[in-house]
Amino acid sequence: MSKISAGLEQAFASRGFAEPSVEDLRDAAGVSLRTLYKYTPSRAEMVLAALENRHQRYLARVFGALPEEPREAVDTILSRVGNWMATETSHGCLFHAAVAADPGSDRLHDLLERHKAEVAGRAAAATGLKAAETELLVIIEGLTQAWPLRGMAAVDAAMRLGHALQAQNN
């Protein structure tokens, strides 16, 4: 299942949610059509599997082995988000894109909410800003949306905002 999910994630990240055919998704997953449908019996299930894989990879990349000092943690998290944008998806958040492609899906909305809540919670815990989860999420979301337009300048601005938030809460 992890091989399938990883392949589906890459296919959707590179080609969007509407373009890849089932055959394209099968090829990306590296399995037979029968095996693909055994583990993900519908396109909706394929999208959910891909996003769950992305969720786990994102959390590991952004929040793994953070510095203990809160200011350094802010810089590390935001730098890693910028790196994620540069290497994984320079055009925006795949979770938001999935919801935009299928706005009526409660399961996608729930997954988006869970992903963003976990990102905010982990960022708040790592930076000592447990009362500022929403503010941190706005900074991180702003960074992912500004990245396509501003690149590293967006990371620098997000870091300044993170430091200002820390100064305000100390």
N, C-alpha and C positions, 0 to 999 in steps of 0.2 A: 504494500500500500504506500509506503514512503517513496518508493521509486516512481510510482504512478503519480502521486501528489506533486512530487518535485518536477516531473516532466510537464504536468498540466500547468503548474504555476509558471514555468518558463514560457510555455506557449501563450497563455493568457497575458502575461506581462509584456511579451514582445509583439503580440498581434491583436490584443484587445479581446473582448468577450464575444463579439459577433462574427468576426472574420474566420477563425479557424474552424474547418470542417471536422466532423467526427474522425475522419481518417487522419487529418492533421494532428488531432489530439491523441489518437492512438499511437501515431509515430512518435510524438513528443514523449509520451509515457513509456514507449519502448516495450509495449506488450501487444498481444493480439486483441482484436476487437472484443472477443468473448471475455477475456480477462479484464479488459477495461470496464465493460458493462457489469461484470461480476462484482467489482469493488465500487464502481460509481455508476449506478444503473440509469442515470439521466444526466443531461447536460448541467442541470442545476446542482446535482451532487458532485459533478466534476469541478464546478466553480467553487463550491464549498470546500472540497478537498484541497484544491489549489490554495485557497485563502488560508485554510488552517495551517498548511505547510508554511506559507509566507509568514503568518503570525508567529509561529515558533522560531523561524529563522531570524525574523526582525528582533524579537525579544532577546535572543541569544547574542546577536550582533551588537545591539545598542546597549544592553544592560549587563552583559557578561563582564565580570572582573572589573568593576568600577573602583575608582579611588575612593578612599574613605572620607577625605576632606570634601565638604559640600561644594565649595567653589570649583574645585577640580572636577567633581562629579558633573556639575552643570556643563562645564566646558567639554568634558569627554562625551557626555550624552549628545550634546548638540553637534559636536564634531562628527560623531558616528552617524547621526541622522544625515548630515551633509554628505558623508562618505557613502551612505546607503543610496541617497539620491543620485550621486555621481556614478555609482557602479550598478545599481539595480533598477532604477526607474526614474529617469530624469524628467518625466512628464507629469508626475503627481502620484497620489496615493491610489494603489490598486484596489483597496477596500472601497473607497468612495466611487471609483470607476465601476466596480461591480454593482453597487447599489444604483448608480445612474443607469446602468444597462438593464437592470431589472428592478425598478422602483417598487413594485408590488410584492417583493419577496420579504416576508417577515423574517425568514431565516437569515437572509443577508443583512437585514437591519440589525438583528440580534448579534450577529458575528461582528459587524462593524462596531456596535456599542461595546461589546466585550473587549475587542481589540483596543479601542481607544481608552476604555476604562483601565485596562491593565497597563497600558503605556503610561497614562497619567499617574496611576498609583505607584508604579515602580519609579518613575521620575521623582515624584514627591518624596518617597521613602529614601531614595539615594541622595537627595539634595538637602534633606532636612526641612523640606517645605510641605509637610503633610497637610497643612491647612490651605495650601495653594495648588491643589491638583488641577483645578480648572484653568488657572492662569498658566501653569506649565503646559497643559494640553494646548492652549491657544498659542503659546510660543512655538511648540513643536509643529502644530498644524500650520501655523503661519510660515514656518521654515519650509515645510514640504510644498506649500503652494507657491512660495516666492522663489524656490530653487530654480525652476526652469527660466525665470527672468533674471535672477541676480547671482546665481551660483554661490561662490564662497562669500560674497558680500552678504548674502542672506544668513549664512552661518555666523558671521561676525556680528550682525545686528541681533540675531537671536541670543548670542552669548551676552551682549550688552543688556538685553532685556532680562535675561536670567539673573545676571548680577544685580540689576536694579531691584528685581523681585526679592532676591536674598537680602539686600540692604534694607528694604522696606520691612521685611519680616524678622529682622534681627534686632 
